[in-house]
């Protein structure tokens, strides 16, 4: 079961320039501002900037589906023909993410918040 797409992560090469652009777009300061990740919340949407995204193989923004059980969801997607790009990993505070690609090569992000 999903709670829908609530997070979009953009791979960026110049974090300072990306912060300026997204700050202007969203009209707010980031809630997380670290050298490895900058995150904004706006209108119920989480927008992240990942300066290591390109090194992880991201070629553009990835939408992350919020799920109750990331391991079971990943298994179901693989059984249906998806390929794992990044296995389930804790990115801090118990938040788990994973990324896969569908049969057409489109990215699928999964995210499970702590306590789920």
Biotite code that builds the C-alpha atoms (Angstrom):
import biotite.structure as struc

atoms = struc.array([
    struc.Atom([0.000, 0.000, 0.000], chain_id="A", res_id=1, res_name="UNK", atom_name="CA", element="C"),
    struc.Atom([1.253, 3.484, -0.775], chain_id="A", res_id=2, res_name="UNK", atom_name="CA", element="C"),
    struc.Atom([0.533, 6.952, 0.557], chain_id="A", res_id=3, res_name="UNK", atom_name="CA", element="C"),
    struc.Atom([1.246, 8.337, -2.916], chain_id="A", res_id=4, res_name="UNK", atom_name="CA", element="C"),
    struc.Atom([4.168, 10.298, -4.273], chain_id="A", res_id=5, res_name="UNK", atom_name="CA", element="C"),
    struc.Atom([5.143, 12.787, -1.586], chain_id="A", res_id=6, res_name="UNK", atom_name="CA", element="C"),
    struc.Atom([8.857, 13.228, -2.269], chain_id="A", res_id=7, res_name="UNK", atom_name="CA", element="C"),
    struc.Atom([10.765, 14.252, -5.382], chain_id="A", res_id=8, res_name="UNK", atom_name="CA", element="C"),
    struc.Atom([14.567, 14.214, -5.363], chain_id="A", res_id=9, res_name="UNK", atom_name="CA", element="C"),
    struc.Atom([16.573, 16.177, -7.934], chain_id="A", res_id=10, res_name="UNK", atom_name="CA", element="C"),
    struc.Atom([20.195, 15.292, -8.660], chain_id="A", res_id=11, res_name="UNK", atom_name="CA", element="C"),
    struc.Atom([22.215, 18.518, -8.718], chain_id="A", res_id=12, res_name="UNK", atom_name="CA", element="C"),
    struc.Atom([25.808, 19.367, -9.538], chain_id="A", res_id=13, res_name="UNK", atom_name="CA", element="C"),
    struc.Atom([25.941, 22.845, -7.997], chain_id="A", res_id=14, res_name="UNK", atom_name="CA", element="C"),
    struc.Atom([24.134, 22.706, -4.675], chain_id="A", res_id=15, res_name="UNK", atom_name="CA", element="C"),
    struc.Atom([24.383, 26.458, -4.000], chain_id="A", res_id=16, res_name="UNK", atom_name="CA", element="C"),
    struc.Atom([22.829, 27.373, -7.358], chain_id="A", res_id=17, res_name="UNK", atom_name="CA", element="C"),
    struc.Atom([20.134, 24.715, -6.978], chain_id="A", res_id=18, res_name="UNK", atom_name="CA", element="C"),
    struc.Atom([19.283, 26.044, -3.495], chain_id="A", res_id=19, res_name="UNK", atom_name="CA", element="C"),
    struc.Atom([18.881, 29.535, -4.932], chain_id="A", res_id=20, res_name="UNK", atom_name="CA", element="C"),
    struc.Atom([16.575, 28.296, -7.707], chain_id="A", res_id=21, res_name="UNK", atom_name="CA", element="C"),
    struc.Atom([14.389, 26.104, -5.485], chain_id="A", res_id=22, res_name="UNK", atom_name="CA", element="C"),
    struc.Atom([14.315, 28.707, -2.734], chain_id="A", res_id=23, res_name="UNK", atom_name="CA", element="C"),
    struc.Atom([12.959, 31.193, -5.280], chain_id="A", res_id=24, res_name="UNK", atom_name="CA", element="C"),
    struc.Atom([10.481, 28.655, -6.665], chain_id="A", res_id=25, res_name="UNK", atom_name="CA", element="C"),
    struc.Atom([9.127, 27.525, -3.306], chain_id="A", res_id=26, res_name="UNK", atom_name="CA", element="C"),
    struc.Atom([9.495, 30.823, -1.452], chain_id="A", res_id=27, res_name="UNK", atom_name="CA", element="C"),
    struc.Atom([10.816, 29.126, 1.658], chain_id="A", res_id=28, res_name="UNK", atom_name="CA", element="C"),
    struc.Atom([14.009, 28.134, 3.419], chain_id="A", res_id=29, res_name="UNK", atom_name="CA", element="C"),
    struc.Atom([15.051, 24.467, 3.485], chain_id="A", res_id=30, res_name="UNK", atom_name="CA", element="C"),
    struc.Atom([14.172, 22.353, 6.520], chain_id="A", res_id=31, res_name="UNK", atom_name="CA", element="C"),
    struc.Atom([17.379, 20.344, 5.951], chain_id="A", res_id=32, res_name="UNK", atom_name="CA", element="C"),
    struc.Atom([20.519, 22.043, 4.701], chain_id="A", res_id=33, res_name="UNK", atom_name="CA", element="C"),
    struc.Atom([23.510, 19.705, 4.675], chain_id="A", res_id=34, res_name="UNK", atom_name="CA", element="C"),
    struc.Atom([26.387, 19.287, 2.209], chain_id="A", res_id=35, res_name="UNK", atom_name="CA", element="C"),
    struc.Atom([24.910, 15.900, 1.198], chain_id="A", res_id=36, res_name="UNK", atom_name="CA", element="C"),
    struc.Atom([21.200, 16.880, 0.991], chain_id="A", res_id=37, res_name="UNK", atom_name="CA", element="C"),
    struc.Atom([18.955, 19.938, 1.005], chain_id="A", res_id=38, res_name="UNK", atom_name="CA", element="C"),
    struc.Atom([15.248, 19.441, 1.621], chain_id="A", res_id=39, res_name="UNK", atom_name="CA", element="C"),
    struc.Atom([12.211, 21.682, 1.312], chain_id="A", res_id=40, res_name="UNK", atom_name="CA", element="C"),
    struc.Atom([8.583, 21.141, 2.294], chain_id="A", res_id=41, res_name="UNK", atom_name="CA", element="C"),
    struc.Atom([5.868, 22.929, 0.368], chain_id="A", res_id=42, res_name="UNK", atom_name="CA", element="C"),
    struc.Atom([2.151, 22.213, -0.001], chain_id="A", res_id=43, res_name="UNK", atom_name="CA", element="C"),
    struc.Atom([2.541, 18.703, 1.451], chain_id="A", res_id=44, res_name="UNK", atom_name="CA", element="C"),
    struc.Atom([5.375, 17.900, -0.959], chain_id="A", res_id=45, res_name="UNK", atom_name="CA", element="C"),
    struc.Atom([8.956, 17.129, 0.034], chain_id="A", res_id=46, res_name="UNK", atom_name="CA", element="C"),
    struc.Atom([11.483, 18.394, -2.533], chain_id="A", res_id=47, res_name="UNK", atom_name="CA", element="C"),
    struc.Atom([15.097, 17.289, -2.135], chain_id="A", res_id=48, res_name="UNK", atom_name="CA", element="C"),
    struc.Atom([18.356, 18.257, -3.778], chain_id="A", res_id=49, res_name="UNK", atom_name="CA", element="C"),
    struc.Atom([21.016, 15.530, -3.896], chain_id="A", res_id=50, res_name="UNK", atom_name="CA", element="C"),
    struc.Atom([24.523, 16.630, -4.911], chain_id="A", res_id=51, res_name="UNK", atom_name="CA", element="C"),
    struc.Atom([25.516, 12.941, -5.126], chain_id="A", res_id=52, res_name="UNK", atom_name="CA", element="C"),
    struc.Atom([22.537, 11.968, -7.266], chain_id="A", res_id=53, res_name="UNK", atom_name="CA", element="C"),
    struc.Atom([24.388, 11.853, -10.574], chain_id="A", res_id=54, res_name="UNK", atom_name="CA", element="C"),
    struc.Atom([27.056, 9.593, -9.045], chain_id="A", res_id=55, res_name="UNK", atom_name="CA", element="C"),
    struc.Atom([24.236, 7.260, -7.961], chain_id="A", res_id=56, res_name="UNK", atom_name="CA", element="C"),
    struc.Atom([23.024, 7.061, -11.557], chain_id="A", res_id=57, res_name="UNK", atom_name="CA", element="C"),
    struc.Atom([20.181, 9.585, -11.329], chain_id="A", res_id=58, res_name="UNK", atom_name="CA", element="C"),
    struc.Atom([19.647, 11.247, -14.709], chain_id="A", res_id=59, res_name="UNK", atom_name="CA", element="C"),
    struc.Atom([16.764, 13.461, -13.600], chain_id="A", res_id=60, res_name="UNK", atom_name="CA", element="C"),
    struc.Atom([14.240, 13.903, -10.809], chain_id="A", res_id=61, res_name="UNK", atom_name="CA", element="C"),
    struc.Atom([12.978, 10.747, -9.104], chain_id="A", res_id=62, res_name="UNK", atom_name="CA", element="C"),
    struc.Atom([9.506, 10.561, -7.562], chain_id="A", res_id=63, res_name="UNK", atom_name="CA", element="C"),
    struc.Atom([9.425, 8.567, -4.329], chain_id="A", res_id=64, res_name="UNK", atom_name="CA", element="C"),
    struc.Atom([6.333, 6.572, -3.443], chain_id="A", res_id=65, res_name="UNK", atom_name="CA", element="C"),
    struc.Atom([5.769, 6.473, 0.325], chain_id="A", res_id=66, res_name="UNK", atom_name="CA", element="C"),
    struc.Atom([5.100, 2.870, 1.319], chain_id="A", res_id=67, res_name="UNK", atom_name="CA", element="C"),
    struc.Atom([4.304, 0.967, 4.502], chain_id="A", res_id=68, res_name="UNK", atom_name="CA", element="C"),
    struc.Atom([6.749, -1.903, 3.885], chain_id="A", res_id=69, res_name="UNK", atom_name="CA", element="C"),
    struc.Atom([9.658, -0.980, 1.615], chain_id="A", res_id=70, res_name="UNK", atom_name="CA", element="C"),
    struc.Atom([11.152, -4.488, 1.570], chain_id="A", res_id=71, res_name="UNK", atom_name="CA", element="C"),
    struc.Atom([7.877, -6.164, 0.542], chain_id="A", res_id=72, res_name="UNK", atom_name="CA", element="C"),
    struc.Atom([7.183, -3.467, -2.057], chain_id="A", res_id=73, res_name="UNK", atom_name="CA", element="C"),
    struc.Atom([10.666, -3.813, -3.539], chain_id="A", res_id=74, res_name="UNK", atom_name="CA", element="C"),
    struc.Atom([10.267, -7.609, -3.694], chain_id="A", res_id=75, res_name="UNK", atom_name="CA", element="C"),
    struc.Atom([6.889, -7.284, -5.424], chain_id="A", res_id=76, res_name="UNK", atom_name="CA", element="C"),
    struc.Atom([8.291, -4.852, -7.988], chain_id="A", res_id=77, res_name="UNK", atom_name="CA", element="C"),
    struc.Atom([11.282, -7.099, -8.737], chain_id="A", res_id=78, res_name="UNK", atom_name="CA", element="C"),
    struc.Atom([8.953, -10.096, -9.109], chain_id="A", res_id=79, res_name="UNK", atom_name="CA", element="C"),
    struc.Atom([6.941, -8.019, -11.595], chain_id="A", res_id=80, res_name="UNK", atom_name="CA", element="C"),
    struc.Atom([10.033, -7.237, -13.676], chain_id="A", res_id=81, res_name="UNK", atom_name="CA", element="C"),
    struc.Atom([11.590, -4.127, -12.124], chain_id="A", res_id=82, res_name="UNK", atom_name="CA", element="C"),
    struc.Atom([15.347, -3.914, -11.568], chain_id="A", res_id=83, res_name="UNK", atom_name="CA", element="C"),
    struc.Atom([16.962, -2.625, -8.372], chain_id="A", res_id=84, res_name="UNK", atom_name="CA", element="C"),
    struc.Atom([19.152, 0.445, -8.876], chain_id="A", res_id=85, res_name="UNK", atom_name="CA", element="C"),
    struc.Atom([19.752, 1.224, -5.186], chain_id="A", res_id=86, res_name="UNK", atom_name="CA", element="C"),
    struc.Atom([18.889, -1.368, -2.570], chain_id="A", res_id=87, res_name="UNK", atom_name="CA", element="C"),
    struc.Atom([17.045, -0.348, 0.591], chain_id="A", res_id=88, res_name="UNK", atom_name="CA", element="C"),
    struc.Atom([19.224, 2.000, 2.648], chain_id="A", res_id=89, res_name="UNK", atom_name="CA", element="C"),
    struc.Atom([18.744, 4.040, 5.803], chain_id="A", res_id=90, res_name="UNK", atom_name="CA", element="C"),
    struc.Atom([19.380, 7.691, 4.949], chain_id="A", res_id=91, res_name="UNK", atom_name="CA", element="C"),
    struc.Atom([19.168, 8.871, 8.549], chain_id="A", res_id=92, res_name="UNK", atom_name="CA", element="C"),
    struc.Atom([16.730, 8.769, 11.397], chain_id="A", res_id=93, res_name="UNK", atom_name="CA", element="C"),
    struc.Atom([15.310, 5.439, 10.280], chain_id="A", res_id=94, res_name="UNK", atom_name="CA", element="C"),
    struc.Atom([14.054, 6.774, 6.925], chain_id="A", res_id=95, res_name="UNK", atom_name="CA", element="C"),
    struc.Atom([14.527, 4.063, 4.298], chain_id="A", res_id=96, res_name="UNK", atom_name="CA", element="C"),
    struc.Atom([14.792, 4.615, 0.561], chain_id="A", res_id=97, res_name="UNK", atom_name="CA", element="C"),
    struc.Atom([15.328, 2.406, -2.469], chain_id="A", res_id=98, res_name="UNK", atom_name="CA", element="C"),
    struc.Atom([15.209, 2.977, -6.202], chain_id="A", res_id=99, res_name="UNK", atom_name="CA", element="C"),
    struc.Atom([14.338, 0.678, -9.051], chain_id="A", res_id=100, res_name="UNK", atom_name="CA", element="C"),
    struc.Atom([13.650, 0.977, -12.743], chain_id="A", res_id=101, res_name="UNK", atom_name="CA", element="C"),
    struc.Atom([10.684, -0.433, -14.573], chain_id="A", res_id=102, res_name="UNK", atom_name="CA", element="C"),
    struc.Atom([10.845, -2.475, -17.792], chain_id="A", res_id=103, res_name="UNK", atom_name="CA", element="C"),
    struc.Atom([11.052, 0.774, -19.804], chain_id="A", res_id=104, res_name="UNK", atom_name="CA", element="C"),
    struc.Atom([13.944, 2.141, -17.730], chain_id="A", res_id=105, res_name="UNK", atom_name="CA", element="C"),
    struc.Atom([11.823, 4.676, -15.827], chain_id="A", res_id=106, res_name="UNK", atom_name="CA", element="C"),
    struc.Atom([12.939, 5.296, -12.245], chain_id="A", res_id=107, res_name="UNK", atom_name="CA", element="C"),
    struc.Atom([10.727, 4.328, -9.313], chain_id="A", res_id=108, res_name="UNK", atom_name="CA", element="C"),
    struc.Atom([11.655, 5.606, -5.863], chain_id="A", res_id=109, res_name="UNK", atom_name="CA", element="C"),
    struc.Atom([10.414, 3.999, -2.665], chain_id="A", res_id=110, res_name="UNK", atom_name="CA", element="C"),
    struc.Atom([10.450, 5.650, 0.757], chain_id="A", res_id=111, res_name="UNK", atom_name="CA", element="C"),
    struc.Atom([9.445, 4.328, 4.162], chain_id="A", res_id=112, res_name="UNK", atom_name="CA", element="C"),
    struc.Atom([9.382, 6.653, 7.132], chain_id="A", res_id=113, res_name="UNK", atom_name="CA", element="C"),
    struc.Atom([10.378, 5.430, 10.615], chain_id="A", res_id=114, res_name="UNK", atom_name="CA", element="C"),
    struc.Atom([7.728, 3.620, 12.586], chain_id="A", res_id=115, res_name="UNK", atom_name="CA", element="C"),
    struc.Atom([6.077, 2.027, 9.578], chain_id="A", res_id=116, res_name="UNK", atom_name="CA", element="C"),
])
